[in-house]
Amino acid sequence: MRVLFANKARGALAQLPPPLHLLLLLTPLAVLQVANLAAGEGFAYTLDDPYIHLTLARNIHGGHYGINAGEWSSPSSSILWPFLLAPFAPLPGYQYVPLVLNLLFTAAALTVLYAFIRQQFNRPTAAAFGALCMAIGTNLYGLAFTGLEHSLQVLLVIIITTRYCRTNLDNVFWVALVLLPLVRYEGFAISLPLCAYAWHAGYRRASLGACAAMIGTCGGFSVFLLMHGLPLLPSSVLAKTDLKGLATIVQNVVDNAVSEPALFLLVVGLAAYFFHQRRWHQYFVLFASAVFFYAFGKCGGFGRYEVFFVMFVLLQAVYWWMRALHGTSRAQDARWVLRPMVWSLVCFLPLLIATMWTPTGSSNIYRQQVQMGEIARRLAAPVAVNDLGVVSLRAQAYVLDLWGLGSIEALSLRKGDPSFQWLDEFMSSKNVDVAFVYDSWITPHPPRWIRVGELVLPGRRITPASDVVSLYATNEAAASRLREVLLQFSASSPLAGSMTRIF
């Protein structure tokens, strides 16, 4: 037994990238981080969403699930991610924890990718180059700087898919399969078809246990939400979902196919290959997962929503491409073996573009959302927002989310009346008399609102929803207080002075 374990350990270590190749694989992370810092005046994630998770995780550590104390809410699309962050909440530098975790998850994903390619094509440099191409082409590096759970999601998908391709359904495979939907619900699109495949392949006890664990955990979380007066699914899922019937599902399929045409063509081509080769198990898994993803999933979100499925399909394509070359004169020709990996560099253009715009996205969030958070901190009074983000983390008072991620009441009102006729009365009921909003999101705003100022984003806009954040008060006293804070804020730094308009 010891000899067997030692041999397995040596075999695993042999597949790890040598130091030089590991440095090559990690270099884009360092380049992006330097570019992020160079593009702005300080560090920020490329989206405002991770700051919502940081706020939620901080409150979880304090024994409450929600954005505001005493008010239950479910603003996270991930069950697991906030709980993963929560133990670090008391530490200094807490806001950097998602970045550190994502860098570790990205390094692990690159290592597994490298090992997978090298097992099929035992040339270390070529394996490193192939992994690098796939990582760049699928926005794996850019995901780390979103501060969200997608780096962990993609790592789990890589672990699952590389083992599935080699029919190595070991304990690591099953753990990753169970965790995937807990990281993000759309993981069911992969986990459920693979459980069905494993059941048919003879892994009946393991597949039944995995299904029970996934459904039991997600179902238990839904019961927890229901017990606290919330819907069965998180507000963040409901706010971004509008599938009311067959017509909207068909439209979602079309939208996803158009958003990533190369992915759709790859799915169709790989399915045709499996059908032609009579590989019915592989055909079923691909077909079922594609149906789930295209019907209920989503592309976009600054190159993050679809990455897990892109990686799932691409890894299968790479594996079967290399299998098809076995026994031919091209099996040892890197120019042929690496073709699908190199093609991935340019095929998934929205993902490549997201990687390229990562530094600018980070700068956008720092120059807009972080500055909003600073104004809210200085104001130290209840504030309403329609883009929760940094304000939820920095504010010293109640934060009312008008879009509904942090308030199920606001979400229900917005879904019922998108014209926002309810807005003034709703804010009054919460004793909130200041609002930081995008005018394009809330039209028309209540007539008694007083426009006190604006934050105008300098430079090109990539990730925020608008260039301009309008700062309103609902009465003269609140307007006077907000105007005083804006005057102090605008004098605090050259950036603040250049982007603040006070009326």
N, C-alpha and C positions, 0 to 999 in steps of 0.2 A: 504493500500500500504506500509506504513512504517513497519507494523508488518510483512508483507510478505518479505520485504527487510531484516529486522532484522533476520528473521528465516533463510533466505538464507545465510546471512553473518555468522551466528552462525554455520550453517551446513558446510560451507566452512572451517571455522577455526577449526572445530572439525576434519577435515581430514588432517590437517597439522601435520607433524611429531613432536612428543615431543622433547624437547631439547636434550635428550640423544640419541634418534634415529637420529636426524639431525646431531649430532656430529659424529655418526657412518657413516652416508652417506657421510659426507664431509672429513672424515679422509684420504681416499686415495688421495684426492687432496693435502692435506698437506704433505703426505708421498712422493708423486711424486715431489713436489716443493723442499723439502729438498734433495731428491735424485738428482734432477737436479743440485742444487748448489754444492752438494758434488762431482758430477761426473766431473765438470769442474771448470775453474778459474773465471767464471762469468756467469750471466744469459743470455740465448739465447733461442729462440723458437726452436722447434724440426725440423723445415723446414726453408728454406730461403725465401719462398714465402710471409710470412707476411710482410717482410721488403719492398717488392714491393708495397703492399697495403698501407703501411705507407707513402712511398714516394708519391704515387698517391694521397692519402688523403691530404697530406701536400700541394701539388700543387693545389688540388681542393679548399682548403681553400684560396689559393692565386689567385683563379679565372682561373685556367688552368687545363685541363684534359689530363694528360700525364706524362711521366717520366722526360723529358727534357723540359725546358722552350722554348716556341715557336714551339714545335714539338708535334703534337697531336698523341696520342697512346692509346690503350685500353688493358692494361696488366692484368686486373682483370676479373676473371670468374664470379664475383658477381657484380650485378648492385648496390645493396644496401650497401654492407659492406664498401667500401671506403667513401661513403657519411656519414655513421654512425661514422667513425673515424675522419672525417674532422674537426668538431667543436673543437676537443681536440688538434689540431695541434700546437697551440701556447703555450700549457702548458708544464712546465718542467716535465720530465718523460714521455713524449708523447709515447715513444716506448713501455711502459708497459700498455697502454690503451687496446690493444687487449686482453691481459692476464686478466685484471680486468673485462672487459666485459664478457669474456668467463667463468670466475669463477662464475659470477652472473648468466649467462645463464645455466651453469651446475647445480648450486644450484636450480634454478627454475625447470629444467628438473627433477631432483631427487625428488623434492617436488610433482610435478604432477604425476610422476611414483608411488610414495608412496601412494598418495591419490587414484589413480586408483585401485591399488591392494587392499587397505584397504576397498574400497567401495564394492568389491566383496568378501573379506575375512577379516572380522573385528577383526583381531588380529594384533595390532600395531607392535610388535616385528617381527612377521612373514612377515608383509608387508615391513618393513625396510630391512629385510634380502633378500627378493625377489627383491626389487629395487636395492639393493647393487649388487646382482649377475648379474642382467641384465646390470647394468652400467659398471661393470668390464668386462663382457663378450663381450660387444659391443664397447669397447674402449671409452666410454663416458668421462672418466677421462683423458685419453691421448689426446683427441681432444682439451681440453682446452689449452694445451701447444703448439699446432700448431700455435696459434695466428691467425687462419683463421676463416672463417664464419661458419664452420661446427657445432660448438656448438649451434649457433643460429638456424641453419637449423634443427638439431635434436630436439631441444626444440619445434620448430613449428610443426614438425612431431608428436611428443608425444602429444601435445595439440590437433592436428587435429584427430589423430587416437583414442585417448581415448574418444573424443566426438562422433566420427563416430560410434564406437562400441556400445555406449549407445544411439545412435540416438538422440544426444543432439546437434542439429545444431544451436547453439546460435550465437550471434554476435562475440564472441571470436573465434569460429570455422571459421567464414567467413573471419575475419581479418587475421588469421593465414594462411588460404588457399590462400589468395591473396598475402601475403608477401612471401610465400614459393618459388615461381619461381624467385622472385626478389632477394632473397638471393643466390640461385643457379638455373641455368636454368633447371637442371634435376628435380627440384620440380614440373615441369609440369607433370611428370610421375604419380604423386599422385593427383595434383590439378585438372587436366582435367577429369580423371575418376570419381572423387568424385563430380565434378560439374554435370556430366551427371547423376550420381546416384541421386543427390539431385533434379535435374529437374524431373526425373521420380517419385521421392518420393513426389512431390508436392511443392517443394521450387523453383518455377520457376523464380520468380522475383529475389530472392537472387542469384541463380545459374547464371542467365543471367548477373546480375550486377557484380558478381565475375569474370566471364569469360571476360567481357568487361574491367574490371579494370586490370586484369593480362595481357591480350593481348595488351590492349591500352598502358600500362606502358612499357612493354618490346618492343612493336613496336615503341613507341615514343623514347625510348633509341636507338634503331637501326637507326631511322631517324636522331637522333643527331649525331651518329657515321658517318653516310653516308654524312651528311652535312659538316663534317670535313675531308673528304677524306679517311675514314676508311671503312672496310667491315661492313656488317650488324651485325655480331657477333664479340665479343672481340677477339683480337689476341690470348689470352691465351686459348680460346676455340678452335680456328682454329688450333693452334700449336699442340694440343694434340688429334686432331680428324683426322682420315684418312678413313672415310667411303665413298668409291667411288662407291659402287654398292652392289648388293645383296650378292655377295660372301664375301665381307668384313664385311657386317652386320652379316651374318651367323657366320663368324669367331669370331666376337665380342661377339655374344651370347655364343659360345663355350668357349671362353676365360673367360668370366664372370662366367659361370657355373663351370668351373674347378677351378677358383681362390677361390670361396666360395662354395664348394660342399654342405655343410650343409644348406646354404641358399637356394640353388636350390631344395634340397630335401624337405625343409620346405614349399616352395612355392607349389611344386607338391602335397605334402601331404595335405596341407590346402585347395588347390583347389579341390582335390578329396573329402574332407570332405564336403565342401560347395555343390559340385555337388550331393553327396549322400543324403545330407539333403535337397536338392532342395532350397537352399538359393541363388537364382539366382542373387540378387543384390550384395551380398558379392562376389559371384563367378566372376561377371563381373568386379567389382572394382579391385579385386586381379589379374585377368587375364590381364586386360588392362594395369594396372600399371607395371606388370611383363614384358609384351611385350615391353613397352616403355623403361624400365630400362635395360633389357638384350640386346635389339637391339641398343640403343643409349647411355646407361650409361657406367660406368666403375667401376671396382674394383681395389683396391690398393691405391697408393698415401700415403703410410705409414698409412694404416688403417683408411682412412677417406672418400674415395669416396662413398663406399657402405653403410656406417653406417646408413644413413637416411632410406634406403630401408630395411635394416635388422631390424631396429626398427619398421618400419611400419608393416612388416610381423609378427615379433615376438610378438608385442602387440596384434595383432588379434589372434594369436595362443594361447597366454596366456588367453585372454578373453574367447574364445570359449572353451578352456580346462576347465576353472572354471565354465562356464555355463553348460558344459556336466556333471560335478560332482554334480551340484545342485540336491537335492532330493535323493542323494545316501548316504550311510554310510560314504563315504570318503570325503564328502563336508566340514567337519570340521577337517580333518586330514591334518595338515601342510605338512606332508611328501608327500602326494599326490598333494595337491594344488600347492605347490612350485616347483614341478618337472620340468616343462618347463623353469622356471627361473633359477634353478640350472644347468640344462643342458646347458643353454646359456653360462655358464662359460667356457665350454670346446668345444662347438660345432663350434664356429666361431674362429678357431685357429689363422688365420692371424690377427684378431683384438686383441685377447688376447696377442699375441706376440708383437704387436705394443705398447700396454700399457707397457709391461715389458721392452721394449727397449727405452721408452721415455727419461729416464735420459741420456742414451748414445747418443741418437739422438740430444738432446740439447747440450751436450758437443761437438759433432761433428761440429755443426753449429758455436759454439763459437770459436772452435779451427781452423776452416777453413774459413767460410764466414765472421765472424767478423774480423778476421785478414786480409783478403783480403780488407775489407772495410777500415781498418786502413791504409793499404799501399796506397790505392787510395786517402784517405784523405791527407796523407803526400805528395803524388805525386802532387796533385792539378793540374792535367792536364787531358785532355780527355783520356778515357780508354775504350777499347772494352772488353766485357765479353760474355761468353755463358751461364752463370748462374747469372742472374741479382742480386737478393737478396740484401744483406747488402751493396754492393758497391753502389747501386742506392741511398741508404739513406745517406751514409757517404761521398760520393765523393763530392768534391768542384768544379767539372767541368762536362763537357758533358760525358754521359755514353752511349755507343753504344751497344745495345743488339744484338749479332750475332745470337741468337737462334730465335728471332723474337717476344718475348712477348712485348717488349718495342719499337719495330720498325717494322712497317708493311712492309717497304722496305726489311729489312733483312728476314722477314718471307717469302715474295714472292720469293726472290732470293733463299732461302734455299729449299723451296718446289719445285722450278723449276730446281735447280741444287744442289742436296745433296753432290756433290763432293767438294763444296766450291771453285771452280775455280774463282768465282767472288770476293772472300774475299779481296784480296790485293787492287784491284781497288776501292772496296766499302769503305774500311777504309780510303783510300787516299782522296776520295771525301768528307769524313766527317772530314778531318784533324785530324785523330786519328792515333797515331804511337806507342801505347802501348796496349797489349792484355793480359788478364788473362784468360786462357782457360784450359779445360780438353783436353788433346791430343786425347783421345779416341773419343771425340765428333767431332773434326775437324781434319780429316785425308784425304789427307796430308795437312799440313799447307804450306803457301807460302814459296818458297825457300829462299827469302831474309830476312825472319824473323830471328832475333838473340835471341837465348835462353839466358836470363839474369839470371834467377833463378827459383826455385821451392818452393812451400809450400807443405810439406809432413805431412799429417794428422797423429798424434800419436794415437795409440790405435786402437780399432776395428771400422770399418766404418759401419754406419747404414743408415743414411739419405743422405749424399752427393753422387753425382754420381760417384766420383772417389776419391782415396786417395791423388792424386797429382794434384796440380794446377800449370801449367807451365806459367811463366811470360816472355813475349816476347816483343821485340822492333823491329820496322821496319827499323831503321837506327841507325848509331853509336851515334849520339847526344842523341837520346831518350834512347838508351841503357846505356849510361854513366849516364844520369839523373836517370834512374830507378835503376841502380846499387848503386848509392849513397844513394837513399832512402832505399833500402833493407839493406844496411850496417847499417844505423841509426835504422831501424826497428828491425833488428836482435839483436841489443845491448839494446833494450828498455825493454826486460823482458826475464826471463829464457825460457818461452814458445816460444816466437818469435825466440830466438836463437836456440832452439832445432829443430824447424820445418822448418827453412829457409836454403835453399841451394843457394849459389851465385856462378855463373860461370864467 
